[in-house]
Amino acid sequence: MRFIKIYSFLLLLIASFIQAQEHPNLILTKKGVQEIRQQLGKVPLFDASLADIKAEVDAEILKPIIVPIPKDMAGGFTHEQHKKNYLILQKAGVLYQILNEEKYAIYVRDVLLAYARMYPTLPIHPQERSYSRGKLFWQCLNDANWLVYVSQAYDCVYDFLSKKERNLLEKELFKPFAKFLSVESPQFFNRIHNHSTWGNVAVGMIGLVMNDKTYIDYGLNGLKEDGIAPDARDNDGGLIKKPGQKTGYLANLDDPFSPDGYYTEGPYYQRYAMYPFMIFAEALHNTKPEMKIFDYKNGVLLKSVYALLNLTNSEGEFFPLNDGQKGMSYYSRELVSAVNIAYYFGNQDPSLLSIAKKQDRVSLDNAGLQVAMAIRDAKEKPFVKKSLLLTDGSDGKQGSVGIIRSKKDNNEFTLVMKNTSQGLSHGHYDKMSYSFYNNANEILQDYGLARFVNIEQKNGGGYLKENKTFAKQTIAHNTLVQDEVSHFGGDFETGSKYFSELIYVDYSNPDFQIISAKEVNAYPNTEFQRTMIVLNVPSFENPILLDVLDVKSNAKHQYDLPYYYNGQILSTSFKYDSARSVEPLGTKNGYQHLWREATGLAKADNIQLTWMHNNQFHSLTAVTSTDDEIILARIGANDPEFNLRKDPTLIIRKKDTHNTTYISTTETHGSYSYVTESAKNAYSSIKKIEEIYNDTTYIGIKITDKSDKSTVLLFTKNNDTTKEHQLTIDKAVYKWTGNSIIKY
Amino acid sequence: MRFIKIYSFLLLLIASFIQAQEHPNLILTKKGVQEIRQQLGKVPLFDASLADIKAEVDAEILKPIIVPIPKDMAGGFTHEQHKKNYLILQKAGVLYQILNEEKYAIYVRDVLLAYARMYPTLPIHPQERSYSRGKLFWQCLNDANWLVYVSQAYDCVYDFLSKKERNLLEKELFKPFAKFLSVESPQFFNRIHNHSTWGNVAVGMIGLVMNDKTYIDYGLNGLKEDGIAPDARDNDGGLIKKPGQKTGYLANLDDPFSPDGYYTEGPYYQRYAMYPFMIFAEALHNTKPEMKIFDYKNGVLLKSVYALLNLTNSEGEFFPLNDGQKGMSYYSRELVSAVNIAYYFGNQDPSLLSIAKKQDRVSLDNAGLQVAMAIRDAKEKPFVKKSLLLTDGSDGKQGSVGIIRSKKDNNEFTLVMKNTSQGLSHGHYDKMSYSFYNNANEILQDYGLARFVNIEQKNGGGYLKENKTFAKQTIAHNTLVQDEVSHFGGDFETGSKYFSELIYVDYSNPDFQIISAKEVNAYPNTEFQRTMIVLNVPSFENPILLDVLDVKSNAKHQYDLPYYYNGQILSTSFKYDSARSVEPLGTKNGYQHLWREATGLAKADNIQLTWMHNNQFHSLTAVTSTDDEIILARIGANDPEFNLRKDPTLIIRKKDTHNTTYISTTETHGSYSYVTESAKNAYSSIKKIEEIYNDTTYIGIKITDKSDKSTVLLFTKNNDTTKEHQLTIDKAVYKWTGNSIIKY
């Protein structure tokens, strides 16, 4: 026993001689720190960011060090304290380097020693909820967060510490920590998942600081052996690992990122993973420049920053595709460092500076310094978000997200159409769903996730059961539901095999932007093609959305198409019966969470709904069959803990239907002021919408406005841009090339 | 026939000789205009306001003049056009005077002539909804609005017009218009009501311009004879006229205003009436300075401006006491002129300038000029809203509104306790109800009115039937309901006889502000006293609200006390059953509009509810009996047109109860960020609340916080500030003078 201890000590001694590299070398470098010190007091935004962090850390280090025995879920005391500790440690380390004041290094050392005393005594975290429980936190993911931040702190104070202290820390804390996250938690570490990215980076970062090749290799390439059962699953029901799946940081760059930089889980998790992805890249750039990590996969890391910035509304908030908590935005700390790194290690794109300026802080490293200097020197240009297609899948061939933006005066209308693959365990069953915005206002909303992240009262801040039973279900989204069953029967494996197919996209005419996509796998023997157009024509005050959903099936079905309008109803064109007592709309697949507030029949060729939200008016006009059922429903049934928002929806239900086409427009018009109490343009401008043509090749739509002016739109069902098309409709002859034509 | 015409012409000629007064003399004066012209270009805020209005009018006068045949309800085309016309006419008249450019006078003349051509042909407005239909608009009220504005335009261009033009306008338009509003519409004109104020001022103003003593007298003193039936009512069910009621402008100043300047209908209508009240006062000051109108009733007009400014939240939005549309604020045009007039004709109070500066515009008259000059000269001081008591009733002896404000850091907590009289036809049946704010966030809300003012789709912009069936009912408010019946049985006459009695109020200790009031008429043989305290003690992050509602009755009843919390539930301390299908809570008195979402039993001495709203946490803790029923309900049942907001409430129901005391605290704590996803202080600090004493003279409350620190509050039931009080509770002896004591 004693012999083993001495032997390990000797090995550690040898290891520490091998670590002949200089420190810091991870995020900060010796040379970089020199440069930062020279610029202090000369770069306002850097100085302000430094002052903020100094004030925060100075206040913190006056308090007693608290390293509590882990106990609580997210939101609880021990969770929040350990989280605070790692954030402060990283900052204190940076302050030590930049300000060269020993008190920060002493603080880091003392906290680390406190952790080193406790860590060897820790069992697995007592909370049993996670598929991969941590030690400091209820899940390994948060332990990995801790190590990603703390490895930076360790790097910063490395030279300040005595060898003995370093040896102690590595032996009692960092190596067991890295081992626990990797070889002892393969189901967490050896996956393609944002969790694993954190794990890989945590282990890789501490490996770089310790110059430990094993952990560096684990971080980059995963574990060779993991013993993960082929059907193992995480808490969200996601499969842990596909057979033959590569793992590690590089595999997590290869696989979930498309060549356009879209991350298949969606922007909310892309944002979350951005920090480890980018910070490890920075560390690899500094320690292993020969890897040229920023060129990896044609520069996918930098592309992913642009993808993320484009996946935001006018307030910088991410579109809540798949599991996404609304309100998360590019003001998050992850995006501050991502934007700084993309500027510094990319092409010093001045448009990134305008985002950094809005963020109003920079990271305290050389990337942040460069950004702050460029802002000081007024180099920034506007970051203009344009209409965009972001492919999904590692090869860019597994669907896509289409974003159409159309600006008029101060109103920017944005369509987000989701034609992606499943999106791993955070995916929703909502093929070809969409949301529609005016600036940051949701006109037709995507629900997002059912979770209150880090609010302990709500299931410890974790996912709520309604996330699975409602938020992920198809009926929770603005897309087609057949026979009240979710896409792919709500089955994760089936859903993960398929993706919607982009037929064509054309943004060349800013007043007529079109995306057409097709889904043939969501329901058996059924295909539906959705063509969405954002149209800016003189008949309308603002750009409007035209949605054409063409459904073909070999049998009769019931179809539901929900419109999650956001706001309060002003008027409907159709009559309905309001329920005296309200019942859930169904018993499963999300329907059990919708109250049926009212039901009517269309009884006309068109129905119209006008509602008000945030001082604007909106109207939905839809083509209907006279016997279409119109259901006014509201989220919130079977929600005993009040976990869901009580938001409304209108559902057009078609029963016993073979083939059908859902056609609708969504307009934003006018405004209301509560101060002047004047209502401007409170009515839809649409008199009628008609389907004037529909065969195997073409669809034709006619929109007639209130002044009887008509707009005719024709488009192909297939991508056929070369041929000259010709159609005669109602004696008018239309000839065009390209996929679509508009006449008004 | 011809003789009569010639005779009338001669009479008009004579009349026009009598009008030897100079013009303008109403709002602008010849001398005042000179002064304004001299200052042009030297007073930034005045110049900016002038430029805005010039731009607006210049754009408008390029368009064709549109004076349509009246047809539509509010929000409809003809309504909005006539409204736009009067606003533009007033502004064009002012521009003519200030800029001395004829094009404005020509525009005013041409529009007025167009009205003069149409007016004699007009029948009563075709929309039949009003108790007092207008000609240009669906109700006389809007016609009166028109004349209040247009009489100013006429005054401004009076000297520009030829005598023939003036004679024509007066004969065909103004005199018939004034006659229609007065002698032909006595049910509108001869009341104590904001409607009549507009009517009185319209007729009085045009009387002043025309120097027509009859109409001036009608305006000031009402009609001598009106033939109004003693039981005549308006659309809101309000009695038109009490027997012997004085009428006219002066009576409308005497009666609904309290000596403190509180207007009995509530701030929303006070704001609406403010414009005619103040503008006519300005006109009377200019034309009849001997009246000393601003000194009338001890300067009630100026006091009313201060009362209104104090009846706002931190965003300047009026508290929605009685019928009030939320969002209306001191940024409205009525308050711009009111604040300017109060500054100019009052004591040049520099704190008014800070409001004017926020309004960022001034009226284009000498009051506005003075305000803008003072702002230019940096004379403004902050307008500090303090805790306040505003008496109600013409003599100040018919109840009151109590406002308690308690500020900590950037959070200002505001209690608005309504212990008023009925408030005429716009009153709600909510004796001793309250709302509670943090800045502009409603923690516990007052519903306000059920109406979408000027939104045509919603009942022509008029009151919705749910205003009567829900918004006015007691159960829609945070106050006591006995046996599911509204106060006074919801009977207007009965309610109008009574008011709540203020027992005492004490704001002397900013950390312990208290109001106590009593209601003995709302329910037969039942009295309830409500004592509300805003408490700032070290146990709590923020000031908290303590509410003690002490009920005594001679028989057993069911009691309901609703808490209209605003936001989403995070947790409850009590168990409840959620309904699988939801039913209305009752069948009448507003209960038919509440869905019963869940029901539980308190089963404990305290219940607690924590919810989140606008990134803050709030907790309600209430003392309960174990068999108290807790109902979680939501507004929206029996609401077939979706007229109501779907807001939640918690109701504590006590059945078969003789006497009881409802005791609760409301805390705001912590915060949540959607960007950092960190939840701070998400839990209530309260462990327990107890009633430790309650006899005929005293009530004692003990609040124990989570760290087991206790706060004991004792207060008297009667106003007894002189005697030395002594109580022994649980062996502790408390001695004090004054109505209350706090020990912690």
Interface residues (C-beta under 8 A of the other chain):
Chain A: G75 E80 Q325 K326 G327 M328 S329 Y331 S332 R333 F452 V453 N454 I455 E456 Q457 K458 G461 Q568 I569 L570 S571 S578 R580 S581 V582 E583 P584 W595 A598 T610 M612 L632 R634 N638 D639 P640 E641 F642 R645 K646 Y672 Y674 V675 T676 E677 S678 A679 A682 Y683
Chain B: G75 E80 K83 Q325 K326 G327 M328 S329 Y331 S332 R333 F452 V453 N454 I455 E456 Q457 K458 G461 Q568 I569 L570 S571 S578 R580 S581 V582 E583 P584 W595 A598 T610 M612 L632 R634 N638 D639 P640 E641 F642 R645 K646 Y672 Y674 V675 T676 E677 S678 A679 A682 Y683
